């Protein structure tokens, strides 16, 4: 890799080069990953190293922003994982509770989660609720209204609307159409009935 390629990677904060090299700034005595979002240094003040250890051996200190001293530092992913764990453990959460969990605004929390998982925390929570509702419909004889309350809906109408929007069927129809698959219904293979 040429010095010009490395400089271009630094200018573009290109994360694809992280781990391939590190750059250090002679005036600040700090070394960074190519993806570091710190202010771009003057080119004449930059030198390059293959490893973080090489930079440290030359007297450079790791950047506190990109954490160039850590092998796999992904603070945004860590935040997303923490939010996901909170949703997994608590089921339905108020959106304010999520932002309090990590000390960021709700908008930032939503952006970080969506970048990591491809959906918002609210959408993820909805998927968990839907999954639980389906399991309860198919594997228990609980009343629909009880299932609605168990998964956090305060009204049957809201639950029915949510479920139908997600599955295309009302909960009662879903239970009727799918429960046979999970119970002791006879199986048919090539027209032969097996009990």
JOCOR-V861955 format. One line per field, one symbol per residue. phi: phi as a letter, one per 20 degrees, with the letter a starting at -180 (. if undefined). psi: psi as a letter, one per 30 degrees, with the letter a starting at -180 (. if undefined). A space follows every 50 residues. Layout:
BEGIN
phi = ???
psi = ???
END
This chain:
BEGIN
phi = .effffffffgeleffegneacccdffdmcdcegegefgfffgfedcccf cffffffeneeffeeelfeefcecfffffffffffffgedmfcfffffff gdmcfgffgffffffedmbfgfffgfffffgffffffedcdffgfffgfg eoeebffffgffffffdncfgffffffdfgfddeffddclneedd
psi = kleeeeeeeeeghjfffkfellkljeffhkkllfgkglkklkefgklkke leeeeefggkkkkfefhffkeijieeeeeeeeeeeeeeffbkkkeeeeee efhlleeeeeeeeeeefglleeeeeeeeeeeeeeeeefglgkleeeeeee ggkfkeeeeeeeeeeefglleeeeeeffeeegahkkkkjhfkkk.
END
